[in-house]
Structure formats: C-alpha cells, structure tokens
Amino acid sequence: MKPIHSITILLIACFACARPVRVSESRYSVNTTLNDSTWFGTAPTAIIYELDEKRCRGKRFVLIARTDIPYKGMPSTRKASKVTGCLNDDCYSTQAINFENIPFKQGKYKLRKLALCDTINTTDFRYWQTAPGGGTVRRYGYQKNTPNWIRVNRIDRATNTIEGQFEATLTDTSKQVMRFRKGEFKIKFQQK
C-alpha cells in the first residue's frame, strides 16, 4: 500500500471516530450526556398551566425526567437488576432532572431566569442523585456564569407532544460539577 493511501485511510478513520455520538434513543423521552456519558430517562406527561405574574405570564410546563442508571458512589441498597431508564412505573429511581416554568411556545429560554418565575417553590435544585427507591443523596443547582438553557423546537397538537433541546451545568455544595450536554426531549403534554 502506498504511503499516501495509508495516510488517507488513517485520516478518514480519525474523522469517523471524532464525530459526536448521537444520544437520542426513541424509547426514552429524555436523552442527553452527563459528564460525557450517555444519560436517558423517562418524563411523565407535562400538564400545561397558566402563570399570571408580573415577570412570567402565559402557558407553561415542567420537564421532569427520572432514571435508574447507577452513579459513582451510589449507596448499595437495593439495585435494579437491569437499567430501564424508568420506562415503567416499577422503577427504583436513582437520578432525576427538573426544569420548571418553561413557556409553552417555541423559543430558547435561560433556565436560571425561568427559575425566578416560581414564587412558591424556592429551591434552586434541578438534579438529584438518590438512593435506589428514594432518599436524596446529593442535589445540584445551576452553576453561575455557565450557559443553562432550554429550547422548545416543536409543539405538535395533533400528537400532543413537545420536542426540544437543553444544556445545563449544575453544582452542589462541594463544588462537584454535573454537565448535561446535547440534551433532547420529546414529551407528551395535556392541557388543564
């Protein structure tokens, strides 16, 4: 084989490996990477509600997703025999993400700004690690000066689905950082 062919083959192989891995798996309503590892979970049907506050008016929804993927340092209580991404109700949840007050219309929104809409629930925690089946082990809020956003790409009223993307960088009191990247969601919705 000529040297030029070897170099060309090597370059093609390198570029093929460098392509970003697609995280989306249609079985799960939420797909993302968490600190460069695949993360997937299931979200319940979003209930559309109306806010009529000075800062935040209009129809809104909440995106909550949970999974049973083990995490580093997880307590060794009862563990699921198979990771299912919480596709069914019989799930020992180990992690959850939560984004609130998302406008029910297309657009890109800053998650920290949406959190300010909530006058009842003042917690700033958006990601939890739990013991399998319950009990919070660690909780994380938005890290300052990082891009935390969610985008509603499509609202399909024929199938009652909302599709979009998100990215969030969160931290806990020990300054451990969790980075959700290439987040995608496709969830069902229901009008009140």
Secondary structure as GFF3:
##gff-version 3
##sequence-region A 1 192
A	DSSP	alpha_helix	3	18	.	.	.	ID=ss1
A	DSSP	beta_strand	30	34	.	.	.	ID=ss2
A	DSSP	beta_strand	37	41	.	.	.	ID=ss3
A	DSSP	beta_strand	46	52	.	.	.	ID=ss4
A	DSSP	beta_strand	57	67	.	.	.	ID=ss5
A	DSSP	beta_strand	95	103	.	.	.	ID=ss6
A	DSSP	beta_strand	107	110	.	.	.	ID=ss7
A	DSSP	alpha_helix	111	115	.	.	.	ID=ss8
A	DSSP	beta_strand	125	130	.	.	.	ID=ss9
A	DSSP	beta_strand	136	142	.	.	.	ID=ss10
A	DSSP	beta_strand	149	156	.	.	.	ID=ss11
A	DSSP	beta_strand	161	171	.	.	.	ID=ss12
A	DSSP	beta_strand	177	191	.	.	.	ID=ss13
###
